[in-house]
Amino acid sequence: MTANLDPSALQQLRRQLVAQLDRLPQRDAIDLADANQWIDYVIATMPHEAPWHMTRAGGIGGSEIGGLVRNYLGHRADFMFSAHDWAMEKLLKKVPTPTTPAMLRGKEYEDNHRGRFYQQFGTNRDAVAYGKLAKAQGTRPWMRYSPDDLVVLPRQTMETAAGEVLVQGRYLTDYKSPTSVDESEAVSFQYTAQLHQGAILCAEQGIRINGAILSQFDWANWRLRNDFVPIRPELCDLIRETGDHYWACVLRGEIPPYIRAQRMEIEDAQREAWAPHAARIARQLALSKALGDAAEAERKRLVTGLELSTRRFGGERLVFAGDLSVTASASINLEKARELLGEAVLSTCTKKASGKPKYDTEKMVAFLTEQRVGLDQFIVPSYDSSKIYQALAEHGHDADAVETETIKFAADKNLKAQAEAWVESNFAPLISPKESEGEEDDGQSEHEVPAIQRERA
């Protein structure tokens, strides 16, 4: 991108960025080496956005405050946001994130979005109040807010996604163009907090609002989803408290630690309250396993009784009308086929590869061994996830962003045995009758065997 700027323009941009750097309130906490590296990067990769990024480093924007509040309360934030990485960016230890397609789409389509919003609800911008808010300097020096709109609804015509009818008045409005809009989801906390930060500045400027509106463009259905966001004083207070805390960290040059997911600590009262649910899950799992084992036993009896393993389905299926359909998938012993057909003929039987190619590892090992290449370098190590997690945490990384856990349930062994006995006694019609001693079971009961049909798959 720097090819679009001549050397003199690049020098002028560098001087501008250095001047902006010196005006940052946290300038004394920024390491000069970090600043130079940061400036070199933005000049080389995003010269036209570089001044905006430097200005943004001087405070807390509306899009940042929601994640900070969640971290301040001890919770991980959405969209992979963290106070740790945020402080790294403010101290220029971390370069800005390039503009994402979603950000670019929202920026370029905002005027069209706004126009459609105006037309749909017969509203317009309160230009005087909007101009005042856009230039507002809050009582908190760290507070930054770039308003999308301040609209006035002239009459009770706007129905929100939740079915609310908004009264006449002034509303702080934000336009978003996310990749997708889930009608079942509530407004994201980050969006709610962003609008509350704007509401704080409205109150400080004497701009009275009835609340806020989040207008999201639903691309899939080509319509607007509009949500009313009431302004809650307690959240405004929490935003002020959170911003004061984290901005003080930046001024001191401190990097907040990553918020790690809470370790599992279940109190006895909680365990007791959820014990009935656990009991139902355990019994359902045990019954599922017992019925699965019974079904597998029946499958073996059917395969043996009809001698299915000695026959070829050949693309057909075996149908027990109204009950069961049996099919077969074919596989080839490639080594034996290669021995019988030879490589030349076998090579004519390949199909178009999908995905990544598969390699003959045995042949590769034999070749490397023949070439006297050491094989130890190709061994895939077996890692201990708990040790990796600990190492990430000790080295200051966001360990929870790397590790995922899968929750598994297992029924007690004694309960499994009880379930097997219960299935056998209570679901007798589903289980094969016990074979009489000395009698050979031919797969038939005293009832008539259902008709068997063969159909082309």
C-alpha angles and dihedrals in degrees: 000000000000087000087078091061125066120226093262091052090050091051090049090050091051091051089049092051093047090051090050090048091055090053095054112113090226093050094120090055094052117094112231092225090054091048093051092048090048093050093047090052098049092045091052098043110023110014095157093053095039098095090049092052092050091050090048090055089067098074150354115291126209092251090056103047097074093058090046091052092052091049091046088056090050098257131120113248130233125256091036090285119157135176087228095061091038092058090046088057094047090052090047091242089121124046120235120272110252117248110278124220090250092053092047092048092051093048096047095042098042095097091052091045091051092047092052090048092052093048095046095052103027092241137130142189122283092229096190096050092041092053090050093050094046090058096039120135107200127219085248106070091208096056115109126176131170107195121216094198150333108210133185119217106211095197143006097277105113117097115189128218088264092054096256118146110218119222125231112283147085121309132188104231133198125190120211132180105193122178090252137003119217108205091202095058126088123231111293114254090232090059091045092052092047091056091046090055088054089048090055090056091046090055092047090052093048093248109148116213132180091216138290137291125212109202114192123185109230101209095184093058097026095232141106123259109205123191128187113228113196114211112243116200092210091059091048089054091048091051091053091048093047094047092049090051099048096038089054087055090054093048088053092046092244124150113212114227121252115268106244122205111261116263115243111273113161118184120221091246091054092047091051093048092053096039093100090055091048090050091054092048091050093050092046091050092047092048091047091053093046093049090045091053090048091050091050090052090050091049091055091049092051093047090050096042094052093035090233093157090063094051135070119235091199094197094315127115132221112231129195098193112245094359122052144007120199123196135169133219118213127226131180130220095232096190092055092044090051090050092051101038103029126231094278095059094037091054089063090061098063125117130215110284118242122201123349117355119252119231132211098244094185091055091046091050091049091050094047091047090051089051089050093241113157111246098201091084090063097051111120106226121229108234130209105226093202091054091048091050091051092047092051091050093046092051093052099256129137097259094180090060089060103039126064127186129211115209115222131188126207127184120229113268093237089050090053090055091048090050092052091052091045092051091049093052101037101036099043094140088060094051129067115262114254113267113248113243110267094010124111114230111229094186093258129112129199087275123083115271111246117251115267120221129190117213132179109253 
